[in-house]
Amino acid sequence: MRSLRTQLSMAFMLVVLITVSIISFFSNTLISSQFESYVAKTQAQRTEHIVSDLSLLYNSFTRSWNKDAVHTVGMDALEEGYIVKVYNHVGESIWDAGNHDMAECQHIMDDITNRMREYGRAGDFASHEYTLTQNEQKVGFASVSYFGPYFLTEGDFDFISSLNIMLMIVGVSSLLLSFMAGLILARRIARPVAKTAEIAGRIAAGNYDIQFEGGTRTKELLDLVSSVNHLSAALSKQETLRKRLTADVAHELRTPLATLGTHIEAMIDGVWDPTPERLKSCHEEIMRLGKMVMDLERLERAESDNLKLDKTPTDLLALTRSVCDNFAGELTTKNLRLNIDGTPAAALIDKDRISGVIGNLVSNAVKYTPEGGHIQISIQDTENETVFAIEDNGTGISENELPFIFERFYRADKSRNRNTGGSGIGLAIVKSVVSAHGGTVAARSEPNKGSRFVIILPK
């Protein structure tokens, strides 16, 4: 298996290599095509110049040709690869490059033909006739033979070779630079990924306190690093809560079991008589254990992924008033004032489960609000959501305890007095049921100033 760094480097190099190759190929093809078009156009212009120069060598007054000048023009053209023949207006030969120097003509033709074929250019020599005119009068015609459709000189081929070498140098340089850039980029990407993988392995081994130190400027990698750090922190938190859960469950079971054990042992040893009062005390402890098991079952059902909700349109305001009626006795005993404000709010909810949620919150408010205090409940109905809020002026919750109150078996009351605190799963059930409805629950509190819980249920 190759490392991420190696794969990224190879992929980067491959992409650059393919890109440079494609660009070089098309650049070479385009430049060669344009250059060939330029050469062909230049040859056509050179031929026109030859014909124009020859036309000027006729003397219309004497009706004769300047043969020495024709010879000069023809020899200059021959050196450039053009074989010229000049005739007067009746077809008599004035000057013929072949008759003048057949060997030189053949040498030039062979040289051009071999050079073009050596470089893979097809073509052959062909003759082209042009009319020679002067003052719009025909004075003769010329036959110009050259390699068609175009031919290249040694200098032209040197230019093309230099161009190919330059493109090759650019390609190799680009490949080397891409290799270096790929190594640097792969290192910058692979290092945080490898470090994150190492941290994930250590987290899997149970080391939840480790965090990725050092940043990265790549957004996706920064998100990955942040996610792993958050995972580590969340698992560390869960591990702490698990240990606390174990300790709390053990504590909750220890007291009734110890009470039962001592009472039954005393009755077995004959120290106590099994009177109805003592049997009633044992029964109460057994009922307390049974209630704890029932609470655990309720929590398991509330947190189950297969939790099924029987949703029906329900007026949340009327439901709240109905639930609060069940606390009339406790409110009277503690001389608490309970106000319910709001307008009828139709919500699609599981009536029984939301009743339990409201009952839990009202029960906690009654339990932790001192005598003579007040509890305020408000219901708000908007286009997209229904908001339930309950606020009291009770004992409140400290800032460092607030983030954990919805965890199982977590209680801010460390004394675990059953007269002031339950099993510590009521708010966990509240959160699970509200989440199952697609809603949210949040709390705000200050010690000795009271608490405020807000539930938002989507329409």
C-alpha positions, 0 to 999 in steps of 0.5 A: 500500500502506498502512502497518501503522500506518495499517491498525491505526489504521483497524481500531481506529477501525472496530471502535470505530465499529461497537461504539459504533453497535451499543451506541447503537442498542440502547441507544436502542431499549431506552430508548425501548421502556422509556420508552414502556412507562413512559408507557403505564403512567403514562397508565393510572394517570392514567386510574384516578386520574381515574375515582377522583376522579370517583367521590368527587364523588357525594353518596350522601345527596343522590343528586346530583353536585358538578358544579363539582368534576366540571368542575374534574376534567374541565378538568384532565384536558383540559389533560393530553390526556384528554377526559372525559364523565361520566354518572349510573347511568341514563345521563344526562349530568352533564358532557361536555368536548366540550359544554363547549368543543368547540373546545378539545377539537378543538384538543387532539386535533389538537395531540396527533395531529400531534405524535405523527405528526410524530415517527413514532408511530402511533395515534389517539384512542379512548374507554374506559368506566369504571364509577364506584362508591361503597361498592361501589355503581354511581353512574355511568360515565365515558368517557375518550378519549385518544391510544392506545396512548400519547402523549408530551408536548413534555417527553417528546419533549425528553427523547428528543431530549436522550437521542439527542444525549447518545448521539451525543456519547458516540459521537463522543467515543468515536470521537475517543478511539479514534482517538487510542488507535489512533494510540498503539497502532498506533505502539507496535506498528508502530515495532518491526515497522518497525525489525525489518523495517529490520534484516532488510533490512540483515541480508539485505544482509550486515550481520550485526552489527546488533542491535535496541536498545530493548525492547517490552512486547508479548510477541509483538513481543518474541519477534519482536525476539528472533528477529531478534536471534538470527538476526543473531547466528546468521548472524554466527556462520555467516559467521565459520564460513564464512570459517574453513571456507574458510581451513581447506579452503584450508590442508588442500589447500595442503600436500599440493598444494604437496608434490605440486607440488614433488616432481613439478616436481623429477622433471620437471626431473631434480633428483630421480629418480622413485624408489619412495620419492619416488613413494610420498610423492606417493601418500601426499599424493594419498591424503590428498587423497582422504581429505579428499574422502571426509570431505566426502562423509560430512559431506554425506550426514550433513547431508542432509535426505534422510538415510535411516536403517536402524533396527533394535533394537540393544543399545547396550552390546554395540555399544559394546564391539564398536567399542572392540575396534577400538582395542585396539592404540592403547590398548595402545600408549599404556597407556590404561585403558578401562572400559565400564559399564552394562546392556544397552540396546535402542535403535532405531538405525541400527547402522552410523551409530551405530557411526561416532559411537561410533568418532569419540568413542572415537578422539578420546578416545584421541587426546587422552588422554596416556599412562597416562590412562583413558577411561570409557564408561557406558550408561544405559537409561531408559523413554524414552531411552538415554544414552551417555556417554564421559569422559576425562582428556585435554587438554580444550577451553577454554571459548571453544572449546567452543561451536564444536566441532560445527561443520565444520572447526573444531578447537581444535588451531590448529597443525593437526598431523595427528598430533593432529588430523584434518580437523575434521569428525568431531564435525560428523558425530556431531551430524548423525547423532544429530540424524537419530535425534532425539537430542541430543549435548552436551559439557563440558570443562576444559583439562588435566582432560579432556572428557565427551560425552553422547549421548541417543537417544529410544526 
